[in-house]
Amino acid sequence: MSQFDKIFKLMCKDILENGYYNESDDTRAHWSDGTPAHTIKKSCVVNRYDLGKEPPIMTLRSVPIKNCLDELFFIWQKKSNKISDLNSHIWDSWKLEDGTIGKSYGWQLAQKSIYPEGEFDQVDYILYNLKHHPNSRRLVTNMFNHKDLHEMALYPCAYSMTFNVQGNKLNAILNQRSQDILTANAWNVFQYSCLVYMFAHVSGLEPGELVHVIADAHIYDRHIPQVKELLERPEYDAPELVINHHDNFYDYIVEDFKLINYQKGNQIKIEVAI
């Protein structure tokens, strides 16, 4: 069993058995037919993944790694808010009249600030310090900027990364205010693990641990049967992740990542709450 599958199954069982079901509460989210999308949830879920052991990838069903990485590069490499810079249509529901998602996600990372070392945006400041001040305890990014929330088509869900070097290993904490577990958990964990792999390599470090903190880990009501199906599926060993590494973070492309011997269950169709 892959480490991801083990963690995913334990988390889902805990949510289903011990979570809070908000059936009687008002909810902002809804299904495409207008029905309120209620959830069963747990607060402050913390999962830990050893990136040096194996890539944390789900084998219970297929994870579309190209789309995962395309979104990651859209946010962290292109630092864009233009929907046209994505090669998929996953964010079309939030597109504004100007073709953007407003001052959200990558737009926030692209904003420059003055530091003692000079002027950097958030991504370049992390990369600079990982090379020049790896023992810094200030390696934090944040996309949840309160003064710009009114100009965001969607508030960032995965909003903050904190990096910390221990010896020669790069560890990271991914903070997420909210997560649709069935739709996004496998997606987010894999893509941010790849971010750590890239940052570690370009900084002369080894990948350490990714800690994923989810403030509101929820399963939507219409997803419960599908989650229960996944819990009954067989698990496979994690595949090998082969990365064509570069010395410059901005040289990476989606095609640099390949999964070798990726055994997985059949894909399932997922209705996304809006």
C-alpha positions in Angstrom: 0.0 0.0 0.0 1.3 3.5 -0.9 1.7 5.9 2.1 -0.8 8.2 0.4 -3.5 5.5 0.2 -3.0 4.6 3.9 -3.3 8.2 5.0 -6.2 8.9 2.8 -8.2 5.9 4.0 -7.6 6.7 7.6 -8.6 10.3 7.1 -11.8 9.5 5.2 -12.9 6.8 7.8 -12.3 9.3 10.6 -14.4 12.0 8.8 -17.2 9.6 8.0 -17.3 8.0 11.5 -16.6 11.0 13.7 -17.2 14.1 11.5 -19.8 16.8 11.9 -22.6 16.7 9.3 -23.9 20.2 8.6 -27.2 19.0 7.1 -29.2 21.6 9.1 -26.8 24.5 8.5 -26.9 27.1 5.8 -24.3 26.5 3.2 -22.8 28.7 0.5 -21.9 25.8 -1.8 -24.5 24.2 -4.1 -24.8 21.6 -6.8 -25.4 22.5 -10.5 -29.1 21.8 -10.0 -29.3 24.4 -7.2 -29.5 21.9 -4.4 -27.4 23.0 -1.3 -24.2 21.0 -1.0 -23.9 19.9 2.6 -20.8 18.2 4.0 -19.5 16.0 6.7 -16.3 17.4 8.1 -13.4 17.3 10.6 -11.6 20.4 11.7 -7.8 20.8 11.7 -6.7 17.6 10.0 -2.9 17.1 9.8 -1.3 14.6 7.4 2.5 14.0 7.0 4.2 12.6 3.9 7.8 11.4 3.7 8.9 12.6 0.3 12.2 10.8 0.5 10.4 7.5 0.8 8.1 7.6 -2.2 5.9 10.1 -4.0 2.6 10.6 -2.3 0.3 9.5 -5.1 -3.1 7.9 -4.9 -3.5 4.4 -6.4 -7.2 3.9 -5.5 -8.0 5.8 -8.7 -6.1 7.7 -11.3 -4.7 11.2 -10.6 -4.3 13.4 -13.7 -0.8 14.5 -13.0 -0.5 16.7 -16.1 -3.4 18.9 -15.0 -2.1 18.9 -11.4 1.3 20.2 -12.5 -0.2 22.6 -15.0 -2.2 24.3 -12.2 0.9 24.3 -10.0 3.0 26.0 -12.7 0.1 28.4 -13.4 0.2 29.6 -9.8 3.9 29.3 -8.8 5.9 29.6 -12.0 3.7 31.8 -14.2 2.3 33.6 -11.2 -0.8 34.3 -13.3 -4.4 35.0 -12.8 -5.4 34.7 -16.4 -7.5 31.7 -17.2 -6.0 31.5 -20.7 -2.7 30.6 -19.1 -4.2 27.3 -17.9 -4.3 24.3 -20.3 -7.5 23.0 -18.7 -10.9 24.4 -17.9 -10.9 23.6 -14.2 -11.3 27.2 -13.1 -13.7 28.4 -15.8 -16.5 28.7 -13.3 -14.6 31.6 -11.6 -13.6 33.5 -14.7 -14.4 37.2 -14.5 -15.3 39.5 -17.4 -11.6 40.4 -17.9 -10.7 36.7 -18.3 -8.9 36.5 -14.9 -9.7 35.2 -11.4 -8.9 38.7 -10.0 -6.2 39.3 -7.4 -6.0 35.7 -6.4 -3.5 32.9 -6.2 -0.6 33.5 -8.6 -1.3 37.3 -8.7 -0.5 37.4 -5.0 2.8 35.5 -5.4 3.9 37.9 -8.1 3.7 41.0 -6.0 7.1 42.3 -5.1 8.2 43.6 -1.7 11.4 45.3 -0.4 13.6 43.1 1.8 17.1 43.7 3.3 18.5 41.6 0.4 16.6 43.5 -2.3 13.3 43.5 -4.1 11.7 40.1 -4.7 8.3 38.5 -5.3 7.3 35.8 -2.8 8.5 32.8 -4.9 11.9 34.4 -5.7 12.4 35.4 -2.1 12.0 31.8 -1.0 14.4 30.5 -3.7 16.9 33.2 -2.9 16.9 32.4 0.8 17.0 28.6 0.3 20.4 29.2 -1.4 21.8 32.0 0.8 20.0 31.6 4.2 18.7 28.0 4.3 18.5 28.1 8.1 16.1 31.1 8.0 12.8 30.6 9.9 11.1 33.2 7.8 10.5 31.1 4.6 6.8 31.7 4.4 4.5 32.5 1.4 0.9 33.7 1.9 -1.8 34.2 -0.8 -4.6 35.0 1.6 -4.3 38.8 1.5 -7.2 40.4 3.4 -7.0 43.8 1.7 -7.5 42.1 -1.8 -10.1 39.6 -0.9 -12.9 41.7 -2.4 -11.1 41.6 -5.7 -10.7 37.8 -5.8 -13.1 35.6 -7.8 -12.3 32.9 -5.3 -10.4 33.0 -2.0 -7.3 30.8 -2.1 -7.9 27.3 -0.5 -4.3 26.2 -0.3 -3.0 29.6 0.7 0.3 29.3 2.4 3.6 27.3 2.3 6.2 27.4 5.0 9.6 26.0 4.2 12.2 24.8 6.8 15.6 23.2 6.2 16.8 20.6 8.7 20.3 19.4 7.9 20.3 18.9 4.1 16.5 18.2 3.9 13.8 20.6 2.8 10.6 20.3 4.8 7.4 22.2 4.1 4.0 22.9 5.6 1.0 23.4 3.3 -1.8 25.3 5.0 -5.2 24.9 3.5 -8.3 26.6 4.9 -10.7 24.3 3.2 -10.6 21.1 1.1 -13.1 19.0 -0.8 -11.4 15.7 0.1 -12.7 13.5 -2.8 -12.0 16.1 -5.5 -8.8 17.8 -4.4 -6.9 15.9 -1.7 -4.9 13.6 -4.0 -4.4 16.5 -6.4 -3.1 19.0 -3.9 -0.8 16.6 -2.1 0.9 15.5 -5.3 1.3 18.9 -6.8 2.8 20.5 -3.7 5.0 17.5 -3.1 6.4 18.2 -6.6 6.9 21.8 -5.6 9.1 20.6 -2.7 11.0 18.3 -5.1 11.8 21.2 -7.4 12.7 23.7 -4.7 14.9 21.2 -3.0 16.8 20.3 -6.2 17.5 23.9 -7.3 18.7 24.7 -3.8 21.1 21.8 -3.5 18.9 20.0 -0.9 17.1 16.7 -0.5 13.3 16.5 -0.2 12.2 15.9 3.4 8.6 15.9 4.7 5.4 17.6 3.5 3.0 18.4 6.3 -0.5 19.1 5.1 -2.7 21.1 7.5 -6.4 21.3 6.5 -8.6 23.6 8.6 -11.9 22.2 7.2 -11.5 18.8 5.7 -14.9 17.9 4.2 -16.7 15.3 2.2 -19.8 16.5 0.3 -23.0 14.6 0.7 -23.2 13.4 -2.9 -19.6 12.2 -2.6 -20.1 9.9 0.3 -21.0 6.8 -1.8 -17.9 7.3 -4.0 -15.6 7.7 -0.9 -17.0 4.5 0.5 -16.3 2.8 -2.8 -12.7 4.0 -2.7 -12.3 2.7 0.9 -13.1 -0.8 -0.4 -10.8 -0.7 -3.4 -7.4 -2.5 -3.3 -4.3 -0.5 -3.0 -1.1 -0.8 -5.0 2.5 0.1 -4.2 3.4 3.7 -5.0 5.0 4.2 -8.5 8.4 5.6 -9.1 8.5 9.4 -9.8 11.2 10.3 -12.3 11.9 14.0 -12.7 14.1 15.6 -15.4 15.7 18.1 -13.0 16.8 21.6 -13.8 19.0 24.1 -12.0 16.5 26.9 -12.5 12.9 26.5 -11.1 11.5 28.4 -14.1 12.9 25.8 -16.6 10.7 23.0 -15.3 7.8 21.9 -17.6 5.0 19.4 -17.1 6.7 16.9 -19.3 9.7 16.7 -16.9 7.6 14.5 -14.5 6.8 10.9 -15.2 5.3 8.1 -13.1 6.9 4.7 -13.7 4.8 1.5 -13.1 1.7 3.5 -11.9 -0.9 0.9 -11.1 -4.2 2.4 -10.1 -7.9 1.8 -9.9 -10.4 3.1 -12.5 -11.3 6.7 -12.6 -14.6 7.8 -11.1 -16.7 10.7 -12.3 -17.0 13.4 -9.7 -19.6 16.1 -9.5 -18.0 19.4 -8.3 -19.9 21.6 -5.8 -19.9 25.3 -6.8 
